[in-house]
């Protein structure tokens, strides 16, 4: 399984865009020319881009760029990560970034990059739930198995920003990460592999049973639901 495709497919079947996009539009009614940094599958950026205006996506993954090319209309794609992307300064009205590792590892540097690219506003969508943020579907597993830091991402971001870099507005929204899985045993094996468990590890059948107990029937297989909360952060540049 490709972890990026696994996550993007789950976003397709989640209410993430349906819940997050209206909140962003409420805070920022006009996005203008949009730059989506770390666009992934482009679901949120595509929903927020204004019809008739060009939009651009910065995305290093070939798998995700193939997804972006199938959107209507597709964005202009810059095949690079945020640190290496060549983008003209202040050429986009709004810079959007959602669920980026750079939020946590390079908070101030990433914000400076986003501000330099934006004319009017920077929008970040940051995890705000207490739970794992790394391994896809780790939210279905007990902490003893996934072992990830469960600090809400918004807390890490706030700590990483200087006092004068804090967002002008912050709002929160609840949504549900709903992944539709055709082969639950395959997902179970994938998660066990990603956790580094040996093929003979006695936890493997327990993990499969744990997922099966949470799954509910879906026309395309089974569905796993994980409650989530996101924070929408807005910096207004003018």
N, C-alpha and C positions, 0 to 999 in steps of 0.2 A: 504494500500500500504506500502511496505517496502521501506523506503527512499534510502537505499543502492542499492537495486535491481532496483529501479526506475532510479537512476543515472547511474548505470552500463548498463542498457538496452539502455539508451539514448546515452551512449558512443559507444555502439555497432552500432548504426545507425548514428553516427556523423562522421565527417572526422578528428576527433582528432588524431587518430593514424597515418593516412595517411599524416597528416601535421606535426605532432610533431616528429615522429620517424626519418624521413630523416634528420631533423635538428640535432637531437642528434647524429646520425651516422656521420654527417659531422664534428661535433665538436669532436667526440670520435669514430673513425672508428672501433675500436675493443673493445667490452665490456668485453670480457673474461668471467670468471665465475661471474654471476650476482646475486646480492641480491636485491630484490624488497621489499621495506619497506612500509607497508600499501598498499599492492598490489591491493586491491579491486578485480575487475573481471580479472585482469592480462592482459588486452588488450595491454597496452604499453610494459610491461615487456616481454610478449610473443613475441612481434614484435622485441624487442632489444636483446633477448637472442641468443647466438651463437649456431648454430646447432652442436650437438655432445658434447657440454659442459653442465654440470649440472647447474641448476639455482634454486634459493631458494626464497620463498615468505614469508614475515612476515605479517600475516593477522589475526586479532582477531575475525572477524565476521564469524559465521558458514555459513551464506548464501553466502558470498563471497568465503569461502573456498570450498564450493560445486561447485561453478563456476570454481575455479582454478583446481579442480580435473578433469574437463572435457576438459582442454586444451591438446594439442598434440604438444610437450610433456608437461606433467604437471610438475610444480615445486615441489621441496621438500617444504612442508609447515610447518611453525612454527606458531602454534596457540597461538598467544600472541600479545599484543600491543608493540610498539617500546620500551617503558620503561621497560617492563618485559621480552622481548625476550632474550633467551640465544643463543648467536651467538659467535662462536670462533673469537677472534680478528684477523683482517687481513687475513681472509680465503676466501675473495671474491675480485676479481679484481675491480669490479665496484659496488657501492651502488647507487641504484635508489630510488627516492621518488618523488611521484607526487601528488599534491593537498592534502597535509596533514595538518590537523589543527595544528600540532606541529610546522609548519613553522612560525605561528603567535603567539602561546602561549608560546613556549619553544624554541625559535630560536637557541640560542647558545648551549643549552643542546642537542638539536636534532642533530645539526651539529657535535658536539663532538662525539655523538654516531655513526653517519654515518662514520665519519673519522676513528674511532676506528675499524670499521668493514671492511674498504676498504684497498686494497693494492695499487691501482693505481689512482682511481678517484671516486668522489662523484658527482652525477647528481641530481639536483632538478628541477622539472617542476612546476612553480609557476604561479598562476593567475596574469595577468598583465593588465586586463581590469578594467575600472572604472564601478563598478556594484556590485550587491550582490554576496556573495560567499557561503552562507549557505543553505537556502531552495532551493531544486531542482525546476527549472522552475520559480524561483523568478524573473529572468531576463525578463520574459514576463509581469511583473506587474509594475505599477508605484511605486515610492518610498513611496508615502503616504500610500500604502497598506502594502508593505513588511517591510519598516522601517529599513533595514539593513545598516550597514556601507558600503559605496560604494568605500572606498579607495582602489586603486589597491593593490593587495596582494604583489607585488614586492616591493612597497614602505614600507610596514610594515616589510617585511623581511630585507630590507636594514637597516632600523632603528634599528632592533633587533640584528644586527651583529656588533661586534666590528670592528674597522678599519682594524685590521690584520686578520679578518675572512671573509672579502669580497671575493666573488668568483673570480677566475682567468679569467673566460670568462662568458659573458652574451649575449644571442641572443634572438630575439623575433620572434614569429610566430603567424599569424592570423588563426583562424579556426572557424567552426560553430558548436555549440551545437544543434543537431537536434534530437529531441525526437519524435518518432512515437507513437501515443496514440490511442488505440482502442476505449476507452470510454472517450470522452472529459468531459462529465458531472461528471464522477467519479473523474477525475483529478481535476476539479474545486472544488468539494466538499472536496477532500483531502487537497488542498491548503488552502481553507477557514478554515478547521479544524486545520491545522498546524499554521495558523495565529491567532488562538484562537477566531474566530468569532462565535457567537452564531448561532444556527440553524435559528433563525428569523432575523438575521442581514440583513439589506436591501442591503448590498454590495454583498451578495452572487450571486444574479442573474446578477448583473453588472459585477462581476468577470467572470462568465460563458460567458456572451456576449463578454467581452474583449478578452478572449482566442479564442472564435469562430471567431472573426474578424481577428485574426492573423494566424489561422490554414489554412493549404492548404491540398488538398486531397492527400492521399497516398494509395497504394494498400492494406496496412495493417490497415488503419484507417485515421488519419490526422497527419500532421507533424507540429511541432512548431520549428522554427529556432531562435537561439539567437547568434549573433556575439560574438566571444570571442578572447582574445589574451593571449598567455602564454609566460613566460620567461623561457628559459633553462639556468640554472646556473651550471657551471662546476668548481669544485675544483680538481686540479691535485696534487697528493701526491708524484709523482715521474716522 
